[in-house]
Amino acid sequence: MNEYLTFDDVLLVPQYSDILPKDVLLNSKFSRQISLKVPIISAAMDKVTEHEMAIALALEGGLGIIHKNLTPEKQADEIRLVKRFENGFIDNPITVSPKAKVEEIYKIFLEKDYEKVPVLDENKKLLGLITELDWFWPHDKSKKVKDIMTPIDKLTVAKDNINLSQANKMIREKNLSILCVVDKKGCLKSVVTRRDLEKNKEYPNSNKDKNKSLLVGAAIGVGDFELERARLLVDAGVDCLVLDSAHGHSKNIMEMVKILKKDKITKNIDVVAGNIATKKAVVDLIKTGVDGIKVGIGPGSICTTRVVAGIGVPQLSAIMEAKKGLGKKDVPIIADGGIKYSGDIVKALAAGANSVMLGNILAGAEESPGETEFFNGRMYKIYRGMGSISAMKKGSKDRYGQSNVNDDAKFVPEGIEGKILYRGKLEKILYQLIGGLKSGMSYNGSKNISELQKKAEFIRVTNASFKESHPHDIEITKEAPNYYL
């Protein structure tokens, strides 16, 4: 019987170093085509990642994966909210008819947070712009857009041969909040906003596609219905699809990868599959054409798979086994689950992962969709496993091979529901995680993740050593921002 280890079982031996934390580079890859500036991914869980989390994480250089406990249409809307948040040219902006009433504009404002909306005729010709300065709510709700909009002859517009640099220069010089771009016939082709220009300066490390939109992924399941979901997500602009299953080394998952790779709509989108925990699983998934592999069966704080099913592999060893299965293939590995501290991220990357997927740590962020509650004078957020009964009722039952179960009382859950300490804005959480990661790589004398993996030397520690690693023989009176009991 082989011995397998997890993060708390080992430490990394410090190496000679001339690298300071500020000199460390964290560039990595999530999948074949998706690059990362920070190797941190938010889990596709319904109490972790919707558009607010995905936006905040992409702005910091990471990537968010929108969960699938949503209708396909709603999940696609979540993708659109991310893609429209920060753009260069917005090619399909929200527009209205001149016959629309202010109450429709107000609805757009509430749902999309858009204050300026182009007005088009039935041929998509630009007629004007309706802004928040043109109406008062609710006094003007019955007024028609055509009667209060700013007409095109009073707008500054650009021709569609303009590049992004020129458009941004025009916005600055003419002090515009929005610039409409039209073709020779006067039809609207795209818009560029001042707000996006400001965001580019505020978040220089943000993770974007070639069109300057934030990167975002989405989880899907298996089957014909999920292929339609995938197509909707691609149409919404998703950058990668993540096949979400508790057992990724399975016939259904591998067949779904092949289907996605052959379908004319989804074939050019990266497909990440998981979760797996063995070398053989990696070898088999690579044969299907997968673009990234998620590793982790049972290490999550809210997962009960290992005790309910007796199945799993300790996470550090699972990552190492997955790495062996790659051979010379350039398929990134995502370590999903088991991360409690920033030091665990260092260990996961050193063991062979290209990025880590976080649930528990990010679920406590302001941007997570989990409900907030007070308990004993402290603020908490609700967090649950996708294998919990409440999550399975919402739609994740297929993840655990129980899609045919319609009686809630007959679910066999592999997760629990609870609450975790509220940790504030994601930006602050990531600052500590990234700081700890850079510090660990500095101790290892590694300026990038590739060097970390080459230089890393793990040692096994005893229970006494583990206790010594944590604060001991003291009553903690002031909590540190990067250490939670």
C-alpha positions as CSV (number, residue, x, y, z in Angstrom):
1,M,0.0,0.0,0.0
2,N,1.5,3.3,-1.1
3,E,1.7,6.4,1.2
4,Y,0.0,9.5,0.0
5,L,0.3,13.0,1.5
6,T,-1.5,16.3,1.7
7,F,-0.3,19.9,2.4
8,D,-0.1,19.7,6.2
9,D,2.1,16.6,5.9
10,V,5.0,18.5,4.2
11,L,7.1,21.6,4.2
12,L,9.3,23.1,1.5
13,V,13.0,23.3,2.3
14,P,14.4,26.9,2.0
15,Q,17.0,27.3,-0.7
16,Y,19.7,29.9,-1.4
17,S,18.0,33.0,-2.8
18,D,18.8,36.3,-4.4
19,I,15.1,36.8,-5.2
20,L,13.0,39.3,-3.2
21,P,9.2,38.8,-3.1
22,K,8.8,42.0,-5.2
23,D,10.8,40.4,-8.0
24,V,8.6,37.2,-8.2
25,L,6.5,36.8,-11.4
26,L,3.3,34.8,-11.1
27,N,2.3,34.5,-14.7
28,S,0.8,31.0,-15.4
29,K,-1.9,29.3,-17.5
30,F,-5.3,28.0,-16.7
31,S,-5.7,26.1,-20.0
32,R,-4.0,25.9,-23.3
33,Q,-5.2,29.3,-24.5
34,I,-6.1,31.1,-21.2
35,S,-3.2,32.8,-19.5
36,L,-3.2,34.1,-16.0
37,K,-1.3,37.0,-14.3
38,V,-2.1,35.5,-10.9
39,P,-2.6,31.7,-10.6
40,I,-5.8,31.9,-8.6
41,I,-9.2,30.7,-9.8
42,S,-12.6,31.0,-8.0
43,A,-14.5,27.8,-7.7
44,A,-17.7,27.2,-9.8
45,M,-19.8,27.1,-6.7
46,D,-23.2,28.9,-6.1
47,K,-21.9,30.6,-2.9
48,V,-18.6,31.6,-4.5
49,T,-18.7,32.8,-8.1
50,E,-21.2,34.9,-10.0
51,H,-20.4,38.0,-12.0
52,E,-19.2,40.2,-9.0
53,M,-16.6,37.6,-8.0
54,A,-15.5,36.9,-11.6
55,I,-15.1,40.7,-12.3
56,A,-13.1,41.3,-9.1
57,L,-10.8,38.4,-9.6
58,A,-10.2,39.1,-13.3
59,L,-9.3,42.7,-12.4
60,E,-6.6,41.4,-10.1
61,G,-5.2,39.0,-12.8
62,G,-7.0,35.8,-11.9
63,L,-10.1,34.0,-13.3
64,G,-13.6,33.4,-12.1
65,I,-15.8,30.3,-13.1
66,I,-19.5,31.1,-13.1
67,H,-21.4,28.2,-11.5
68,K,-24.1,26.2,-13.3
69,N,-26.8,26.2,-10.6
70,L,-28.6,28.7,-12.9
71,T,-30.7,28.4,-16.0
72,P,-28.6,28.5,-19.1
73,E,-30.0,31.9,-20.0
74,K,-29.2,33.3,-16.5
75,Q,-25.7,31.9,-16.6
76,A,-25.2,33.5,-20.0
77,D,-26.4,36.8,-18.6
78,E,-23.7,36.5,-15.8
79,I,-21.1,36.0,-18.5
80,R,-22.3,39.1,-20.4
81,L,-22.1,41.2,-17.2
82,V,-18.4,40.2,-16.9
83,K,-17.6,40.8,-20.5
84,R,-19.2,44.2,-20.6
85,F,-17.6,45.4,-17.4
86,E,-14.4,46.5,-18.9
87,N,-14.0,46.7,-22.6
88,G,-12.1,48.4,-25.4
89,F,-14.8,48.5,-28.2
90,I,-18.1,47.2,-26.9
91,D,-19.4,45.6,-30.1
92,N,-23.0,44.7,-29.0
93,P,-24.0,47.5,-26.7
94,I,-27.4,47.8,-25.1
95,T,-29.5,50.1,-27.2
96,V,-33.1,51.3,-27.3
97,S,-35.7,52.5,-29.8
98,P,-36.7,56.1,-29.9
99,K,-40.3,55.0,-29.1
100,A,-39.2,53.4,-25.8
101,K,-40.3,55.0,-22.6
102,V,-38.1,56.2,-19.7
103,E,-39.3,53.3,-17.6
104,E,-37.4,51.0,-19.9
105,I,-34.3,53.1,-19.5
106,Y,-34.7,52.9,-15.8
107,K,-35.0,49.1,-15.9
108,I,-31.7,49.0,-17.9
109,F,-30.1,51.2,-15.3
110,L,-31.2,49.0,-12.4
111,E,-30.3,45.7,-14.1
112,K,-27.2,46.6,-16.0
113,D,-26.0,49.8,-14.3
114,Y,-25.8,51.6,-17.6
115,E,-26.5,55.3,-17.4
116,K,-25.9,56.1,-21.1
117,V,-27.7,54.2,-23.9
118,P,-27.5,54.7,-27.7
119,V,-30.8,55.2,-29.5
120,L,-31.2,53.4,-32.8
121,D,-33.9,53.2,-35.5
122,E,-35.1,49.9,-37.0
123,N,-32.0,49.9,-39.3
124,K,-29.6,50.3,-36.5
125,K,-28.8,53.9,-37.5
126,L,-27.7,56.0,-34.6
127,L,-30.2,58.7,-33.7
128,G,-28.9,60.0,-30.4
129,L,-28.0,59.1,-26.8
130,I,-30.2,58.9,-23.7
131,T,-28.3,59.6,-20.5
132,E,-29.1,59.9,-16.8
133,L,-29.2,63.7,-17.2
134,D,-32.1,63.5,-19.6
135,W,-34.7,62.2,-17.1
136,F,-35.9,62.1,-13.5
137,W,-37.4,59.0,-11.9
138,P,-40.3,58.5,-11.4
139,H,-41.6,61.8,-12.7
140,D,-40.5,61.2,-16.4
141,K,-41.3,57.4,-16.5
142,S,-44.0,57.9,-19.3
143,K,-41.9,60.1,-21.5
144,K,-40.6,58.7,-24.8
145,V,-36.9,58.6,-25.5
146,K,-37.1,60.5,-28.7
147,D,-38.5,63.5,-26.9
148,I,-35.7,63.9,-24.3
149,M,-32.6,62.3,-25.9
150,T,-29.5,64.1,-27.0
151,P,-29.7,64.0,-30.8
152,I,-26.9,62.8,-33.0
153,D,-26.1,66.3,-34.3
154,K,-25.1,67.3,-30.8
155,L,-22.9,64.2,-30.2
156,T,-19.3,63.5,-30.9
157,V,-19.1,60.3,-32.9
158,A,-16.2,58.4,-34.5
159,K,-15.9,56.4,-37.8
160,D,-15.4,52.7,-37.6
161,N,-11.9,52.8,-38.9
162,I,-10.7,54.3,-35.6
163,N,-8.4,52.2,-33.4
164,L,-8.7,51.9,-29.6
165,S,-5.8,54.3,-28.9
166,Q,-7.3,57.0,-31.1
167,A,-10.7,56.5,-29.5
168,N,-9.3,56.8,-26.0
169,K,-7.5,60.0,-27.1
170,M,-10.7,61.4,-28.4
171,I,-12.5,60.7,-25.1
172,R,-9.7,62.4,-23.1
173,E,-9.4,65.5,-25.4
174,K,-13.2,66.1,-25.8
175,N,-14.0,65.1,-22.2
176,L,-16.5,62.5,-23.3
177,S,-18.2,59.9,-21.1
178,I,-19.1,57.7,-24.1
179,L,-18.0,57.6,-27.7
180,C,-20.2,56.0,-30.3
181,V,-18.6,54.5,-33.4
182,V,-20.6,54.4,-36.6
183,D,-20.0,53.1,-40.2
184,K,-20.4,55.0,-43.4
185,K,-24.2,54.7,-43.3
186,G,-24.4,56.0,-39.7
187,C,-25.2,52.7,-38.2
188,L,-23.8,52.0,-34.8
189,K,-20.9,49.5,-34.7
190,S,-19.6,49.9,-31.2
191,V,-19.1,52.2,-28.2
192,V,-16.1,53.1,-26.1
193,T,-16.5,54.5,-22.5
194,R,-14.5,56.8,-20.3
195,R,-15.2,54.4,-17.4
196,D,-13.3,51.6,-19.1
197,L,-10.4,54.0,-19.8
198,E,-10.2,54.8,-16.0
199,K,-10.4,51.1,-15.1
200,N,-7.4,50.4,-17.3
201,K,-5.3,52.7,-15.2
202,E,-6.7,51.5,-11.9
203,Y,-6.2,47.8,-12.6
204,P,-3.1,47.4,-14.8
205,N,-2.8,43.7,-13.9
206,S,-6.3,42.8,-15.1
207,N,-6.8,39.6,-17.1
208,K,-8.3,40.4,-20.5
209,D,-9.0,38.9,-23.9
210,K,-7.8,40.3,-27.2
211,N,-10.8,42.7,-27.3
212,K,-9.9,44.1,-23.9
213,S,-12.8,42.4,-22.1
214,L,-12.2,40.6,-18.8
215,L,-11.7,36.9,-19.0
216,V,-14.3,34.6,-17.5
217,G,-15.2,30.9,-17.5
218,A,-18.3,28.9,-16.9
219,A,-19.2,25.4,-15.6
220,I,-21.3,23.0,-17.5
221,G,-22.5,19.4,-17.1
222,V,-22.9,16.5,-19.6
223,G,-25.7,15.6,-22.1
224,D,-27.6,17.2,-25.0
225,F,-29.2,19.8,-22.8
226,E,-25.7,20.9,-21.5
227,L,-24.4,21.2,-25.1
228,E,-27.1,23.8,-25.7
229,R,-26.0,25.5,-22.5
230,A,-22.4,25.6,-23.8
231,R,-23.6,27.1,-27.0
232,L,-25.4,29.9,-25.2
233,L,-22.4,30.6,-23.1
234,V,-20.1,30.8,-26.2
235,D,-22.6,33.2,-27.7
236,A,-22.4,35.3,-24.6
237,G,-18.6,35.5,-24.9
238,V,-17.3,32.9,-22.4
239,D,-13.6,32.2,-22.7
240,C,-13.5,28.7,-21.4
241,L,-15.9,25.9,-20.4
242,V,-15.3,23.8,-17.3
243,L,-16.9,20.3,-17.2
244,D,-18.1,20.1,-13.6
245,S,-18.1,16.6,-12.2
246,A,-17.1,15.0,-8.9
247,H,-15.7,12.1,-11.0
248,G,-13.9,13.4,-14.1
249,H,-12.4,10.1,-15.0
250,S,-15.7,8.8,-16.4
251,K,-17.2,7.9,-19.7
252,N,-19.7,10.7,-19.7
253,I,-17.1,13.4,-19.1
254,M,-14.7,12.1,-21.7
255,E,-17.5,11.8,-24.3
256,M,-18.7,15.3,-23.5
257,V,-15.2,16.7,-24.1
258,K,-15.1,15.1,-27.6
259,I,-18.6,16.5,-28.4
260,L,-17.5,20.0,-27.4
261,K,-14.4,19.7,-29.5
262,K,-16.3,18.7,-32.6
263,D,-19.3,21.0,-32.3
264,K,-19.0,23.9,-34.7
265,I,-20.0,26.5,-32.1
266,T,-17.9,25.3,-29.1
267,K,-14.9,23.6,-30.8
268,N,-12.6,26.7,-30.6
269,I,-13.3,27.3,-26.8
270,D,-10.9,25.7,-24.3
271,V,-12.5,22.9,-22.3
272,V,-11.3,22.0,-18.8
273,A,-12.4,18.7,-17.3
274,G,-12.3,17.2,-13.8
275,N,-12.2,16.4,-11.1
276,I,-9.6,13.6,-11.1
277,A,-6.8,12.4,-8.8
278,T,-4.7,9.8,-10.7
279,K,-2.0,9.6,-13.4
280,K,-4.2,7.3,-15.5
281,A,-7.1,9.8,-15.4
282,V,-4.8,12.5,-16.9
283,V,-3.5,10.2,-19.6
284,D,-7.1,9.3,-20.6
285,L,-8.4,12.9,-20.5
286,I,-5.6,14.2,-22.6
287,K,-6.6,11.7,-25.4
288,T,-10.0,13.4,-25.6
289,G,-8.4,16.7,-26.4
290,V,-9.0,18.4,-23.1
291,D,-7.3,21.8,-22.6
292,G,-6.9,21.8,-18.8
293,I,-7.4,19.3,-16.0
294,K,-8.9,19.9,-12.5
295,V,-7.3,17.8,-9.7
296,G,-9.0,17.1,-6.4
297,I,-11.4,14.5,-5.1
298,G,-12.6,15.2,-1.6
299,P,-10.1,17.8,-0.2
300,G,-12.6,20.7,0.0
301,S,-13.6,22.0,3.5
302,I,-17.3,21.3,2.7
303,C,-16.8,18.0,0.8
304,T,-17.8,14.7,2.4
305,T,-16.9,12.4,-0.5
306,R,-14.1,10.7,1.3
307,V,-16.2,9.7,4.3
308,V,-19.4,9.0,2.4
309,A,-17.9,7.1,-0.5
310,G,-14.5,6.1,0.9
311,I,-12.9,7.6,-2.2
312,G,-10.2,10.1,-2.7
313,V,-6.5,10.8,-2.8
314,P,-4.7,13.3,-0.5
315,Q,-4.4,16.5,-2.5
316,L,-0.6,17.0,-2.6
317,S,0.0,13.5,-3.9
318,A,-3.0,13.8,-6.3
319,I,-1.3,16.8,-7.9
320,M,2.0,15.0,-8.2
321,E,0.3,12.0,-9.8
322,A,-1.5,14.2,-12.2
323,K,1.9,15.9,-13.2
324,K,3.3,12.4,-13.9
325,G,0.4,11.7,-16.3
326,L,1.2,14.8,-18.4
327,G,4.4,13.5,-19.8
328,K,5.5,16.1,-22.3
329,K,1.9,17.4,-23.0
330,D,1.4,21.1,-22.4
331,V,-1.9,20.8,-20.5
332,P,-2.2,22.9,-17.4
333,I,-3.2,21.4,-14.0
334,I,-5.6,23.2,-11.7
335,A,-5.4,22.2,-8.0
336,D,-9.0,22.3,-6.8
337,G,-9.6,22.1,-3.0
338,G,-7.7,21.8,0.3
339,I,-6.1,25.2,0.3
340,K,-6.3,26.8,3.7
341,Y,-3.4,29.2,3.7
342,S,-1.2,31.0,1.2
343,G,1.6,28.5,2.0
344,D,-0.6,25.7,0.7
345,I,-0.7,27.6,-2.6
346,V,3.1,27.5,-2.7
347,K,3.1,23.8,-2.0
348,A,0.4,23.1,-4.7
349,L,2.3,25.0,-7.4
350,A,5.6,23.5,-6.3
351,A,4.1,20.0,-6.7
352,G,3.2,20.6,-10.3
353,A,-0.1,22.6,-10.5
354,N,-0.3,25.7,-12.8
355,S,-3.0,27.3,-10.7
356,V,-5.2,26.8,-7.7
357,M,-9.0,26.9,-7.4
358,L,-10.3,28.3,-4.2
359,G,-13.7,28.0,-2.6
360,N,-13.7,28.5,1.2
361,I,-11.2,31.4,1.2
362,L,-13.1,33.3,-1.4
363,A,-16.6,32.5,-0.2
364,G,-15.9,34.8,2.7
365,A,-15.3,37.8,0.4
366,E,-17.7,40.7,0.0
367,E,-18.1,39.8,-3.7
368,S,-19.3,36.2,-3.2
369,P,-23.1,35.6,-3.6
370,G,-23.4,33.9,-0.2
371,E,-25.8,35.5,2.3
372,T,-24.3,37.5,5.1
373,E,-25.4,36.9,8.8
374,F,-24.3,38.0,12.2
375,F,-23.5,35.5,14.9
376,N,-22.1,36.2,18.4
377,G,-21.1,39.7,17.3
378,R,-19.2,38.6,14.2
379,M,-20.1,38.7,10.5
380,Y,-20.3,35.4,8.5
381,K,-21.2,34.3,5.0
382,I,-23.1,31.2,4.1
383,Y,-21.0,28.6,2.3
384,R,-22.1,25.2,1.0
385,G,-20.7,22.3,-1.0
386,M,-22.2,21.6,-4.4
387,G,-22.8,18.2,-3.0
388,S,-24.9,19.5,-0.2
389,I,-28.7,18.8,-0.3
390,S,-29.6,22.5,-0.7
391,A,-27.2,22.9,-3.7
392,M,-28.3,19.6,-5.2
393,K,-31.9,20.9,-5.1
394,K,-30.8,23.9,-7.1
395,G,-29.3,21.9,-9.9
396,S,-25.9,20.3,-9.0
397,K,-27.3,16.8,-8.5
398,D,-25.9,15.7,-11.9
399,R,-22.4,16.5,-10.7
400,Y,-22.8,13.5,-8.4
401,G,-24.4,11.1,-10.9
402,Q,-27.9,11.7,-9.4
403,S,-29.6,13.6,-12.2
404,N,-32.4,11.0,-12.3
405,V,-33.3,11.5,-8.6
406,N,-36.4,13.6,-8.3
407,D,-37.2,13.0,-4.6
408,D,-35.1,15.3,-2.4
409,A,-35.3,12.8,0.4
410,K,-33.4,10.3,-1.8
411,F,-30.4,12.4,-2.5
412,V,-27.1,11.0,-1.2
413,P,-25.2,14.2,-0.5
414,E,-21.4,14.5,-0.6
415,G,-21.2,17.9,1.0
416,I,-22.4,20.1,3.8
417,E,-23.6,23.6,4.4
418,G,-22.3,26.0,7.0
419,K,-20.9,29.5,7.6
420,I,-17.5,31.0,7.4
421,L,-16.0,34.2,8.7
422,Y,-16.6,37.3,6.5
423,R,-13.2,38.4,5.2
424,G,-14.0,41.7,3.5
425,K,-13.2,42.8,-0.1
426,L,-11.6,40.3,-2.4
427,E,-8.8,42.8,-3.2
428,K,-7.6,42.6,0.4
429,I,-7.8,38.8,0.5
430,L,-5.8,38.4,-2.7
431,Y,-3.2,40.8,-1.5
432,Q,-2.4,38.5,1.4
433,L,-2.6,35.3,-0.7
434,I,-0.3,36.8,-3.3
435,G,2.0,38.2,-0.8
436,G,2.4,34.8,0.9
437,L,2.9,33.1,-2.4
438,K,5.6,35.5,-3.4
439,S,7.3,35.2,0.0
440,G,7.3,31.4,-0.3
441,M,8.8,31.5,-3.8
442,S,11.5,34.0,-2.6
443,Y,12.5,31.5,0.2
444,N,12.8,28.9,-2.5
445,G,15.0,31.2,-4.7
446,S,12.5,31.1,-7.5
447,K,11.5,34.1,-9.6
448,N,8.7,32.2,-11.4
449,I,6.5,29.2,-11.1
450,S,8.6,27.1,-13.5
451,E,11.7,27.6,-11.3
452,L,9.7,26.8,-8.2
453,Q,8.7,23.4,-9.6
454,K,12.3,22.7,-10.6
455,K,13.9,23.7,-7.3
456,A,11.2,22.5,-4.8
457,E,12.3,20.0,-2.2
458,F,9.6,18.6,0.0
459,I,10.2,17.1,3.4
460,R,7.8,15.0,5.5
461,V,6.9,16.5,8.9
462,T,5.6,14.8,12.1
463,N,2.5,15.8,14.1
464,A,4.9,17.6,16.5
465,S,6.4,19.5,13.6
466,F,3.0,20.5,12.3
467,K,2.0,21.9,15.7
468,E,5.3,23.8,15.8
469,S,4.5,25.4,12.4
470,H,1.4,27.1,13.9
471,P,1.4,29.7,16.6
472,H,1.7,27.9,20.0
473,D,2.1,28.6,23.7
474,I,0.3,31.9,23.3
475,E,-3.3,33.2,23.5
476,I,-3.9,35.1,20.3
477,T,-5.3,38.6,21.1
478,K,-5.1,40.2,17.7
479,E,-5.8,38.3,14.5
480,A,-3.5,38.5,11.5
481,P,-5.2,39.1,8.1
482,N,-3.6,36.0,6.6
483,Y,-4.0,33.5,9.4
484,Y,-7.4,32.0,10.4
485,L,-8.0,29.2,12.9
